[in-house]
Amino acid sequence: MPFEGALPMVIEWPGEPFPGAAMADLGCRLVRLSIEHPNADEIADRLAPVFTDERVTFRESAECRFSAEIQTPHGVRTLT
């Protein structure tokens, strides 16, 4: 995977319905996804033409790390 997996792949689903439409809504929502990487600016630049979401942030770091904050029915949970 490019950039040790830190460059998210963008999937374009052809046609309707979107595959996630059939999934049960369990009340979970992404609050924030933080991606840390030595080349964070380059990753953000590569994604800019096809992906924008203010919940996703990129930060320069010596190591590749991910952190996701998920709003659940039981409060915010952080996955690292």
CYANA upper distance limits for C-alpha pairs under 8 A (distance plus 0.5 A):
  1 MET  CA      5 GLY  CA      5.37
  1 MET  CA      7 LEU  CA      8.27
  2 PRO  CA      6 ALA  CA      7.49
  2 PRO  CA      7 LEU  CA      6.51
  3 PHE  CA      7 LEU  CA      6.41
  3 PHE  CA     37 HIS  CA      8.47
  3 PHE  CA     39 ASN  CA      8.35
  3 PHE  CA     43 ILE  CA      8.36
  4 GLU  CA     64 CYS  CA      7.67
  6 ALA  CA     35 ILE  CA      7.18
  6 ALA  CA     36 GLU  CA      8.34
  6 ALA  CA     37 HIS  CA      7.64
  6 ALA  CA     43 ILE  CA      8.14
  6 ALA  CA     64 CYS  CA      7.59
  7 LEU  CA     43 ILE  CA      6.42
  7 LEU  CA     47 LEU  CA      8.42
 10 VAL  CA     50 VAL  CA      8.36
 10 VAL  CA     51 PHE  CA      8.17
 13 TRP  CA     18 PHE  CA      7.27
 17 PRO  CA     21 ALA  CA      7.26
 19 PRO  CA     23 MET  CA      8.41
 27 GLY  CA     71 GLN  CA      8.40
 27 GLY  CA     72 THR  CA      6.50
 27 GLY  CA     73 PRO  CA      6.48
 28 CYS  CA     70 ILE  CA      6.96
 28 CYS  CA     71 GLN  CA      5.89
 28 CYS  CA     72 THR  CA      5.03
 28 CYS  CA     73 PRO  CA      7.36
 29 ARG  CA     70 ILE  CA      6.09
 29 ARG  CA     71 GLN  CA      5.59
 29 ARG  CA     72 THR  CA      7.28
 30 LEU  CA     55 ARG  CA      8.20
 30 LEU  CA     68 ALA  CA      7.91
 30 LEU  CA     69 GLU  CA      6.74
 30 LEU  CA     70 ILE  CA      5.19
 30 LEU  CA     71 GLN  CA      6.77
 31 VAL  CA     55 ARG  CA      6.78
 31 VAL  CA     68 ALA  CA      8.09
 31 VAL  CA     69 GLU  CA      5.80
 31 VAL  CA     70 ILE  CA      5.92
 31 VAL  CA     71 GLN  CA      6.71
 32 ARG  CA     55 ARG  CA      5.10
 32 ARG  CA     56 VAL  CA      6.37
 32 ARG  CA     57 THR  CA      8.20
 32 ARG  CA     68 ALA  CA      6.19
 32 ARG  CA     69 GLU  CA      5.59
 32 ARG  CA     70 ILE  CA      7.71
 33 LEU  CA     55 ARG  CA      6.61
 33 LEU  CA     56 VAL  CA      5.23
 33 LEU  CA     57 THR  CA      6.86
 33 LEU  CA     66 PHE  CA      7.79
 33 LEU  CA     67 SER  CA      6.29
 33 LEU  CA     68 ALA  CA      4.92
 33 LEU  CA     69 GLU  CA      6.93
 34 SER  CA     56 VAL  CA      6.39
 34 SER  CA     57 THR  CA      5.45
 34 SER  CA     58 PHE  CA      6.53
 34 SER  CA     59 ARG  CA      8.03
 34 SER  CA     66 PHE  CA      6.19
 34 SER  CA     67 SER  CA      5.62
 34 SER  CA     68 ALA  CA      6.82
 35 ILE  CA     40 ALA  CA      8.08
 35 ILE  CA     56 VAL  CA      8.10
 35 ILE  CA     57 THR  CA      6.67
 35 ILE  CA     58 PHE  CA      5.39
 35 ILE  CA     59 ARG  CA      6.84
 35 ILE  CA     64 CYS  CA      7.99
 35 ILE  CA     65 ARG  CA      6.52
 35 ILE  CA     66 PHE  CA      5.31
 35 ILE  CA     67 SER  CA      7.24
 36 GLU  CA     40 ALA  CA      6.87
 36 GLU  CA     58 PHE  CA      6.29
 36 GLU  CA     59 ARG  CA      5.29
 36 GLU  CA     60 GLU  CA      6.18
 36 GLU  CA     61 SER  CA      5.90
 36 GLU  CA     63 GLU  CA      7.45
 36 GLU  CA     64 CYS  CA      5.87
 36 GLU  CA     65 ARG  CA      5.51
 36 GLU  CA     66 PHE  CA      6.80
 37 HIS  CA     58 PHE  CA      8.11
 37 HIS  CA     59 ARG  CA      7.03
 37 HIS  CA     60 GLU  CA      5.79
 37 HIS  CA     61 SER  CA      5.44
 37 HIS  CA     62 ALA  CA      7.00
 37 HIS  CA     63 GLU  CA      6.15
 37 HIS  CA     64 CYS  CA      4.93
 37 HIS  CA     65 ARG  CA      7.16
 38 PRO  CA     60 GLU  CA      5.69
 38 PRO  CA     61 SER  CA      5.48
 38 PRO  CA     62 ALA  CA      5.73
 38 PRO  CA     63 GLU  CA      6.89
 38 PRO  CA     64 CYS  CA      7.56
 39 ASN  CA     43 ILE  CA      6.93
 39 ASN  CA     60 GLU  CA      6.91
 40 ALA  CA     44 ALA  CA      6.72
 40 ALA  CA     58 PHE  CA      5.92
 40 ALA  CA     59 ARG  CA      5.98
 40 ALA  CA     60 GLU  CA      5.61
 40 ALA  CA     61 SER  CA      8.25
 41 ASP  CA     45 ASP  CA      6.61
 41 ASP  CA     58 PHE  CA      7.55
 41 ASP  CA     59 ARG  CA      7.94
 41 ASP  CA     60 GLU  CA      7.71
 42 GLU  CA     46 ARG  CA      6.68
 43 ILE  CA     47 LEU  CA      6.87
 43 ILE  CA     58 PHE  CA      8.36
 44 ALA  CA     48 ALA  CA      6.51
 44 ALA  CA     58 PHE  CA      7.08
 45 ASP  CA     49 PRO  CA      8.32
 47 LEU  CA     51 PHE  CA      5.94
 47 LEU  CA     52 THR  CA      8.17
 48 ALA  CA     52 THR  CA      6.75
 65 ARG  CA     80 THR  CA      8.19
 66 PHE  CA     80 THR  CA      6.29
 67 SER  CA     78 THR  CA      7.34
 67 SER  CA     79 LEU  CA      6.07
 67 SER  CA     80 THR  CA      4.96
 68 ALA  CA     78 THR  CA      6.08
 68 ALA  CA     79 LEU  CA      5.56
 68 ALA  CA     80 THR  CA      7.03
 69 GLU  CA     76 VAL  CA      6.94
 69 GLU  CA     77 ARG  CA      6.17
 69 GLU  CA     78 THR  CA      4.95
 69 GLU  CA     79 LEU  CA      6.90
 70 ILE  CA     76 VAL  CA      5.95
 70 ILE  CA     77 ARG  CA      5.74
 70 ILE  CA     78 THR  CA      6.79
 70 ILE  CA     79 LEU  CA      8.36
 71 GLN  CA     75 GLY  CA      6.30
 71 GLN  CA     76 VAL  CA      4.84
 71 GLN  CA     77 ARG  CA      6.92
 72 THR  CA     76 VAL  CA      6.27
 72 THR  CA     77 ARG  CA      7.51
